[in-house]
């Protein structure tokens, strides 16, 4: 099968290559998925799991990519809940070969059914962004109607999901980003927008939840804005700043079939829009994954036309 491989962490994105690899086989509780589309996050090449397995053994060359949409072609021993020929989407294990390939072996529990009226490209754009937003807001942030959310990176793939889900839940959403992000942030549902280069973040006043995708000094300044009982939720590693009278949570997104179902249901009925910035074929993936300009949304590779 065709697959994108990475072999040298120091080379970063420039070290990617389109190669031929053996098709994977299904272990116990696995399925084999014929991939039609794969999502990609550029920071994957900085994650230790891209380069080592759970025993810290080198596993390069490895296949990156962890979001997928496709069709089940084989079931491993003991696999239940899915069937051959079924359309699925989901989030692959961090420590296994990923989804920038024609086939992947993946645990069945990491997949959810993809309705027939949802395009594979859309399905592949949802798992990381959608689950990150869902888990950060509701599982870790305990968001309630009537609360306020400061959503950093509000025009990005995660930020647009955070904005839409928070607004649907009855929250007041303040998006942040660069000046060029204002229109997109408001279009995806932010009630107001803070230009971090030109506006004063502290003018926001108090908020109930900060969704942090930046870290560093911005995390410190944001933590000071959290009201008593509020929460700082971060996806950028260990928390460096904590609110004086609230909680601070950093987390790594996990696959969840029920949550994927909630997300795709909202896509089908028009309550949730995905934010795709670039689409390319697998043959043209190397250029798409090495962008010359800042991406405004999720990069999706169409593995099959």
DRENGUDO-396535 format. One record per residue (C-alpha): x, y, z; residue in three letters; residue number from 1. Coordinates in steps of 0.25 Angstrom, whole numbers, plus 5000, padded with zeros to 4 digits. Example, Ala and Ser with C-alpha at 12.3 -4.5 7.8 and 13.67 -1.06 7.14 Angstrom:
ATOM     px     py     pz   residu   num
ATOM   5049   4982   5031      Ala     1
ATOM   5055   4996   5029      Ser     2
//
This chain:
ATOM     px     py     pz   residu   num
ATOM   5000   5000   5000      Unk     1
ATOM   5004   5015   4999      Unk     2
ATOM   5007   5022   5012      Unk     3
ATOM   5014   5034   5017      Unk     4
ATOM   5026   5031   5025      Unk     5
ATOM   5035   5039   5035      Unk     6
ATOM   5048   5034   5039      Unk     7
ATOM   5056   5046   5045      Unk     8
ATOM   5050   5054   5056      Unk     9
ATOM   5061   5065   5054      Unk    10
ATOM   5056   5067   5039      Unk    11
ATOM   5042   5070   5043      Unk    12
ATOM   5031   5071   5032      Unk    13
ATOM   5043   5072   5022      Unk    14
ATOM   5046   5057   5025      Unk    15
ATOM   5033   5052   5020      Unk    16
ATOM   5033   5042   5009      Unk    17
ATOM   5022   5035   5001      Unk    18
ATOM   5026   5020   5001      Unk    19
ATOM   5021   5006   4999      Unk    20
ATOM   5018   4998   5011      Unk    21
ATOM   5012   4984   5014      Unk    22
ATOM   4997   4985   5017      Unk    23
ATOM   4994   4984   5032      Unk    24
ATOM   4988   4971   5038      Unk    25
ATOM   4977   4972   5049      Unk    26
ATOM   4981   4968   5063      Unk    27
ATOM   4971   4964   5074      Unk    28
ATOM   4959   4974   5075      Unk    29
ATOM   4965   4981   5063      Unk    30
ATOM   4958   4985   5049      Unk    31
ATOM   4965   4988   5036      Unk    32
ATOM   4960   5001   5030      Unk    33
ATOM   4961   5005   5015      Unk    34
ATOM   4964   5019   5017      Unk    35
ATOM   4957   5029   5009      Unk    36
ATOM   4962   5042   5016      Unk    37
ATOM   4971   5045   5027      Unk    38
ATOM   4973   5058   5036      Unk    39
ATOM   4987   5063   5040      Unk    40
ATOM   4992   5072   5051      Unk    41
ATOM   5006   5077   5048      Unk    42
ATOM   5010   5076   5063      Unk    43
ATOM   5010   5061   5062      Unk    44
ATOM   5024   5061   5058      Unk    45
ATOM   5028   5067   5072      Unk    46
ATOM   5020   5056   5080      Unk    47
ATOM   5028   5045   5086      Unk    48
ATOM   5018   5035   5082      Unk    49
ATOM   5021   5037   5067      Unk    50
ATOM   5035   5032   5069      Unk    51
ATOM   5034   5022   5081      Unk    52
ATOM   5024   5011   5086      Unk    53
ATOM   5019   5010   5100      Unk    54
ATOM   5031   5003   5104      Unk    55
ATOM   5040   5015   5099      Unk    56
ATOM   5045   5007   5088      Unk    57
ATOM   5048   5013   5075      Unk    58
ATOM   5038   5010   5064      Unk    59
ATOM   5042   5019   5052      Unk    60
ATOM   5040   5019   5041      Unk    61
ATOM   5025   5022   5045      Unk    62
ATOM   5013   5026   5038      Unk    63
ATOM   5007   5039   5044      Unk    64
ATOM   4992   5044   5044      Unk    65
ATOM   4982   5039   5054      Unk    66
ATOM   4969   5044   5048      Unk    67
ATOM   4962   5035   5038      Unk    68
ATOM   4949   5033   5030      Unk    69
ATOM   4947   5020   5022      Unk    70
ATOM   4941   5006   5021      Unk    71
ATOM   4944   4994   5029      Unk    72
ATOM   4950   4983   5021      Unk    73
ATOM   4954   4972   5031      Unk    74
ATOM   4951   4969   5046      Unk    75
ATOM   4961   4963   5056      Unk    76
ATOM   4958   4952   5065      Unk    77
ATOM   4948   4956   5076      Unk    78
ATOM   4944   4969   5069      Unk    79
ATOM   4930   4973   5071      Unk    80
ATOM   4921   4985   5069      Unk    81
ATOM   4926   4987   5054      Unk    82
ATOM   4924   4980   5041      Unk    83
ATOM   4931   4978   5028      Unk    84
ATOM   4927   4989   5018      Unk    85
ATOM   4923   4999   5029      Unk    86
ATOM   4926   5013   5027      Unk    87
ATOM   4934   5018   5040      Unk    88
ATOM   4942   5030   5045      Unk    89
ATOM   4950   5032   5057      Unk    90
ATOM   4963   5034   5065      Unk    91
ATOM   4975   5024   5063      Unk    92
ATOM   4984   5021   5075      Unk    93
ATOM   4996   5030   5077      Unk    94
ATOM   5006   5019   5078      Unk    95
ATOM   5002   5011   5065      Unk    96
ATOM   5004   5014   5051      Unk    97
ATOM   4994   5025   5046      Unk    98
ATOM   4985   5028   5035      Unk    99
ATOM   4993   5035   5024      Unk   100
ATOM   4992   5022   5017      Unk   101
ATOM   4983   5014   5009      Unk   102
ATOM   4980   5004   5020      Unk   103
ATOM   4981   5004   5035      Unk   104
ATOM   4979   4994   5047      Unk   105
ATOM   4971   5001   5058      Unk   106
ATOM   4964   4996   5070      Unk   107
ATOM   4949   4995   5068      Unk   108
ATOM   4946   5004   5080      Unk   109
ATOM   4953   5016   5074      Unk   110
ATOM   4943   5016   5062      Unk   111
ATOM   4929   5021   5061      Unk   112
ATOM   4919   5019   5049      Unk   113
ATOM   4920   5030   5039      Unk   114
ATOM   4906   5033   5033      Unk   115
ATOM   4904   5031   5018      Unk   116
ATOM   4901   5046   5016      Unk   117
ATOM   4914   5051   5022      Unk   118
ATOM   4926   5052   5013      Unk   119
ATOM   4938   5044   5016      Unk   120
ATOM   4946   5057   5016      Unk   121
ATOM   4937   5064   5026      Unk   122
ATOM   4938   5051   5035      Unk   123
ATOM   4953   5051   5035      Unk   124
ATOM   4953   5066   5039      Unk   125
ATOM   4945   5063   5052      Unk   126
ATOM   4952   5054   5062      Unk   127
ATOM   4963   5062   5068      Unk   128
ATOM   4956   5076   5067      Unk   129
ATOM   4943   5071   5071      Unk   130
ATOM   4947   5062   5082      Unk   131
ATOM   4957   5072   5087      Unk   132
ATOM   4946   5083   5088      Unk   133
ATOM   4935   5073   5094      Unk   134
ATOM   4944   5068   5105      Unk   135
ATOM   4951   5081   5108      Unk   136
ATOM   4937   5088   5110      Unk   137
ATOM   4928   5078   5116      Unk   138
ATOM   4937   5067   5122      Unk   139
ATOM   4948   5075   5128      Unk   140
ATOM   4942   5089   5128      Unk   141
ATOM   4928   5085   5133      Unk   142
ATOM   4922   5096   5124      Unk   143
ATOM   4908   5101   5128      Unk   144
ATOM   4898   5110   5121      Unk   145
ATOM   4900   5124   5124      Unk   146
ATOM   4915   5123   5126      Unk   147
ATOM   4925   5131   5118      Unk   148
ATOM   4937   5124   5110      Unk   149
ATOM   4950   5130   5105      Unk   150
ATOM   4953   5122   5093      Unk   151
ATOM   4968   5124   5089      Unk   152
ATOM   4971   5121   5074      Unk   153
ATOM   4956   5123   5071      Unk   154
ATOM   4958   5123   5056      Unk   155
ATOM   4966   5110   5056      Unk   156
ATOM   4961   5095   5054      Unk   157
ATOM   4959   5093   5069      Unk   158
ATOM   4955   5107   5072      Unk   159
ATOM   4943   5107   5063      Unk   160
ATOM   4938   5095   5069      Unk   161
ATOM   4940   5100   5083      Unk   162
ATOM   4932   5113   5079      Unk   163
ATOM   4921   5105   5072      Unk   164
ATOM   4919   5095   5083      Unk   165
ATOM   4920   5105   5095      Unk   166
ATOM   4910   5115   5088      Unk   167
ATOM   4900   5103   5086      Unk   168
ATOM   4901   5100   5100      Unk   169
ATOM   4897   5114   5104      Unk   170
ATOM   4910   5120   5107      Unk   171
ATOM   4915   5134   5103      Unk   172
ATOM   4928   5132   5095      Unk   173
ATOM   4939   5142   5093      Unk   174
ATOM   4949   5138   5082      Unk   175
ATOM   4963   5142   5081      Unk   176
ATOM   4974   5142   5070      Unk   177
ATOM   4980   5151   5060      Unk   178
ATOM   4973   5162   5053      Unk   179
ATOM   4971   5154   5041      Unk   180
ATOM   4964   5143   5049      Unk   181
ATOM   4953   5153   5053      Unk   182
ATOM   4943   5150   5042      Unk   183
ATOM   4944   5135   5043      Unk   184
ATOM   4943   5135   5058      Unk   185
ATOM   4930   5143   5058      Unk   186
ATOM   4925   5135   5046      Unk   187
ATOM   4926   5122   5054      Unk   188
ATOM   4918   5128   5065      Unk   189
ATOM   4927   5136   5075      Unk   190
ATOM   4920   5147   5081      Unk   191
ATOM   4932   5156   5081      Unk   192
ATOM   4946   5156   5077      Unk   193
ATOM   4959   5160   5083      Unk   194
ATOM   4971   5163   5074      Unk   195
ATOM   4983   5158   5083      Unk   196
ATOM   4993   5167   5075      Unk   197
ATOM   4985   5180   5077      Unk   198
ATOM   4974   5179   5087      Unk   199
ATOM   4976   5178   5102      Unk   200
ATOM   4972   5163   5107      Unk   201
ATOM   4970   5168   5121      Unk   202
ATOM   4958   5177   5116      Unk   203
ATOM   4950   5164   5115      Unk   204
ATOM   4948   5164   5130      Unk   205
ATOM   4944   5151   5137      Unk   206
ATOM   4941   5138   5130      Unk   207
ATOM   4937   5124   5135      Unk   208
ATOM   4945   5116   5125      Unk   209
ATOM   4958   5118   5117      Unk   210
ATOM   4961   5108   5106      Unk   211
ATOM   4976   5110   5104      Unk   212
ATOM   4983   5105   5091      Unk   213
ATOM   4995   5115   5093      Unk   214
ATOM   5001   5113   5106      Unk   215
ATOM   5013   5122   5112      Unk   216
ATOM   5010   5137   5115      Unk   217
ATOM   4996   5136   5109      Unk   218
ATOM   4992   5125   5118      Unk   219
ATOM   4997   5133   5130      Unk   220
ATOM   4989   5145   5126      Unk   221
ATOM   4977   5137   5123      Unk   222
ATOM   4978   5129   5137      Unk   223
ATOM   4976   5143   5144      Unk   224
ATOM   4963   5145   5137      Unk   225
ATOM   4956   5133   5142      Unk   226
ATOM   4945   5135   5152      Unk   227
ATOM   4944   5128   5165      Unk   228
ATOM   4940   5113   5162      Unk   229
ATOM   4944   5115   5148      Unk   230
ATOM   4953   5106   5140      Unk   231
ATOM   4966   5107   5131      Unk   232
ATOM   4966   5096   5121      Unk   233
ATOM   4979   5094   5113      Unk   234
ATOM   4983   5085   5102      Unk   235
ATOM   4998   5090   5101      Unk   236
ATOM   5004   5082   5112      Unk   237
ATOM   5006   5084   5127      Unk   238
ATOM   4999   5095   5133      Unk   239
ATOM   5009   5107   5137      Unk   240
ATOM   4998   5116   5142      Unk   241
ATOM   4986   5114   5151      Unk   242
ATOM   4974   5122   5154      Unk   243
ATOM   4974   5128   5168      Unk   244
ATOM   4961   5122   5171      Unk   245
ATOM   4958   5112   5161      Unk   246
ATOM   4963   5099   5154      Unk   247
ATOM   4974   5096   5144      Unk   248
ATOM   4973   5084   5135      Unk   249
ATOM   4982   5080   5124      Unk   250
ATOM   4978   5067   5116      Unk   251
ATOM   4981   5059   5104      Unk   252
ATOM   4969   5056   5095      Unk   253
ATOM   4964   5042   5095      Unk   254
ATOM   4955   5034   5085      Unk   255
ATOM   4940   5032   5090      Unk   256
ATOM   4930   5026   5081      Unk   257
ATOM   4918   5032   5088      Unk   258
ATOM   4924   5046   5087      Unk   259
ATOM   4928   5044   5072      Unk   260
ATOM   4913   5040   5070      Unk   261
ATOM   4909   5053   5077      Unk   262
ATOM   4918   5061   5068      Unk   263
ATOM   4914   5055   5055      Unk   264
ATOM   4900   5056   5058      Unk   265
ATOM   4901   5071   5060      Unk   266
ATOM   4909   5072   5046      Unk   267
ATOM   4897   5065   5040      Unk   268
ATOM   4886   5074   5045      Unk   269
ATOM   4894   5087   5042      Unk   270
ATOM   4897   5091   5057      Unk   271
ATOM   4912   5089   5055      Unk   272
ATOM   4921   5092   5043      Unk   273
ATOM   4935   5087   5041      Unk   274
ATOM   4947   5096   5038      Unk   275
ATOM   4955   5090   5026      Unk   276
ATOM   4966   5098   5022      Unk   277
ATOM   4973   5090   5011      Unk   278
ATOM   4970   5077   5003      Unk   279
ATOM   4980   5069   4995      Unk   280
ATOM   4982   5055   4990      Unk   281
ATOM   4991   5045   4996      Unk   282
ATOM   5000   5047   4984      Unk   283
ATOM   5001   5062   4986      Unk   284
ATOM   5001   5061   5001      Unk   285
ATOM   5016   5065   5004      Unk   286
ATOM   5014   5078   4998      Unk   287
ATOM   5001   5080   5006      Unk   288
ATOM   5007   5076   5019      Unk   289
ATOM   5018   5086   5017      Unk   290
ATOM   5010   5099   5016      Unk   291
ATOM   5017   5111   5011      Unk   292
ATOM   5006   5120   5019      Unk   293
ATOM   4999   5118   5032      Unk   294
ATOM   4987   5109   5030      Unk   295
ATOM   4973   5114   5034      Unk   296
ATOM   4967   5100   5037      Unk   297
ATOM   4969   5085   5037      Unk   298
ATOM   4978   5079   5026      Unk   299
ATOM   4971   5067   5020      Unk   300
ATOM   4977   5057   5011      Unk   301
ATOM   4968   5050   5001      Unk   302
ATOM   4974   5036   5000      Unk   303
ATOM   4964   5031   4990      Unk   304
ATOM   4956   5040   4981      Unk   305
//
